Amino acid sequence: MPHPLANGLLSGAYEKATNKNFEAVVDYRSRMPQFTPEAMKKNEELMAFLQKTAEEHSATMSQLSLAWMLGKHSWLTAILSSRKLERIVENAGGAVVKLSAEEIKAIDEALDKLPKSDIFGVKNN
């Protein structure tokens, strides 16, 4: 199953980074398709939409992504891990962000219509 944050891509933290910035021996992101320079370019419009939507909720992109996932079905849950306490606290804040049905639909439509790259475990055509 894919990672809820696409292995960090949807956090927005790696917007300018590419797989060339990750140390190949120790960082698995160096081999992930979403971190290639071409993928980063292809994802720009989607990332801008998600960033704007997150800002409208005074949330981070991670929190928005998790709120979207949690808002889609009441039986979903996210099990996230991090080596950093501040990331765990940030991600927990996603449960506080409440998206309306219209906002969830708008994110779904953006994911369907805007160009996006492959991510590890998911091929996009």
Phi, psi and omega per residue, in radians:
M1 nan 2.390 3.128
P2 -1.126 2.664 3.095
H3 -1.221 2.402 -3.102
P4 -1.006 -0.434 3.133
L5 -1.902 0.338 -3.131
A6 0.913 0.817 3.141
N7 0.981 0.643 3.074
G8 1.760 -0.280 -3.124
L9 -0.999 -0.805 -3.077
L10 -1.332 -0.005 3.032
S11 -1.359 -0.352 -3.077
G12 1.384 -0.103 -3.091
A13 -1.218 -0.374 -3.057
Y14 -1.991 0.444 -3.076
E15 -0.914 -0.737 -3.098
K16 -1.707 -0.159 -3.136
A17 -1.407 2.725 2.999
T18 -2.319 3.049 -3.121
N19 -1.065 -0.302 3.092
K20 -1.235 -0.337 -3.131
N21 -1.501 -0.173 -3.102
F22 -1.758 2.364 -3.127
E23 -1.214 1.996 -2.996
A24 -0.991 -0.618 -3.054
V25 -1.241 -0.601 -3.017
V26 -2.044 -0.198 -3.053
D27 -2.066 1.911 -3.084
Y28 -1.058 -0.385 3.133
R29 -1.126 -0.337 3.136
S30 -1.108 -0.304 -3.116
R31 -1.951 0.155 -3.067
M32 -1.660 2.388 -3.054
P33 -1.115 -0.459 -3.104
Q34 -1.277 -0.172 -3.123
F35 -1.890 0.254 3.045
T36 -1.349 2.713 3.098
P37 -0.989 -0.667 -3.140
E38 -1.146 -0.714 3.135
A39 -1.146 -0.740 -3.136
M40 -1.059 -0.703 3.102
K41 -1.139 -0.792 -3.109
K42 -1.104 -0.538 -3.078
N43 -1.536 -0.051 -3.017
E44 -0.965 -0.818 -3.083
E45 -1.153 -0.749 3.107
L46 -1.111 -0.776 -3.141
M47 -1.098 -0.670 3.108
A48 -1.125 -0.731 3.097
F49 -1.076 -0.813 -3.127
L50 -1.135 -0.690 3.118
Q51 -1.105 -0.773 3.124
K52 -1.083 -0.777 3.135
T53 -1.112 -0.723 3.103
A54 -1.073 -0.785 -3.133
E55 -1.060 -0.635 3.115
E56 -1.090 -0.391 3.129
H57 -1.863 0.186 -3.071
S58 0.879 0.756 -3.096
A59 -2.156 2.863 2.999
T60 -1.486 2.901 3.104
M61 -1.109 -0.628 3.082
S62 -1.055 -0.820 -3.137
Q63 -1.095 -0.721 3.101
L64 -1.075 -0.814 -3.119
S65 -1.046 -0.752 3.137
L66 -1.231 -0.674 3.106
A67 -1.112 -0.674 3.096
W68 -1.080 -0.840 -3.132
M69 -1.078 -0.824 -3.121
L70 -1.162 -0.535 -3.128
G71 -1.356 -0.272 -3.101
K72 -1.284 -0.678 -3.105
H73 -2.574 2.343 -3.098
S74 -1.160 -0.351 -3.098
W75 -1.586 -0.030 3.118
L76 -1.406 2.633 3.009
T77 -2.529 2.713 3.101
A78 -1.961 2.315 3.055
I79 -2.031 1.766 -3.062
L80 -1.893 2.698 3.081
S81 -2.318 2.774 3.099
S82 -2.852 2.701 3.020
R83 -1.533 -0.105 -3.059
K84 -2.041 2.177 -3.139
L85 -0.998 -0.694 -3.108
E86 -1.103 -0.525 3.083
R87 -1.258 -0.672 3.109
I88 -1.119 -0.762 3.115
V89 -1.116 -0.786 3.116
E90 -1.025 -0.858 -3.097
N91 -1.116 -0.635 3.095
A92 -1.062 -0.517 3.100
G93 -1.122 -0.283 3.084
G94 -1.107 -0.462 3.120
A95 -1.266 -0.316 -3.128
V96 -1.528 -0.469 -3.132
V97 -1.268 2.160 -3.127
K98 -1.943 2.082 3.108
L99 -1.782 2.446 3.074
S100 -1.314 2.887 3.087
A101 -1.032 -0.630 3.126
E102 -1.169 -0.682 3.121
E103 -1.191 -0.704 3.088
I104 -1.085 -0.744 3.110
K105 -1.098 -0.711 3.130
A106 -1.108 -0.700 3.095
I107 -1.165 -0.755 3.093
D108 -1.006 -0.780 -3.134
E109 -1.135 -0.705 3.100
A110 -1.087 -0.728 3.117
L111 -1.132 -0.565 3.125
D112 -1.350 -0.646 -2.957
K113 -1.741 -0.632 -3.068
L114 -1.353 2.573 3.108
P115 -1.083 2.488 3.076
K116 -2.644 2.632 -3.112
S117 -1.442 2.971 2.924
D118 -1.142 2.628 2.963
I119 -2.150 2.834 -3.135
F120 -0.953 2.100 3.114
G121 1.606 -0.175 -3.119
V122 -2.378 2.190 3.085
K123 -1.687 2.350 3.049
N124 -1.972 2.441 3.117
N125 -1.819 nan nan
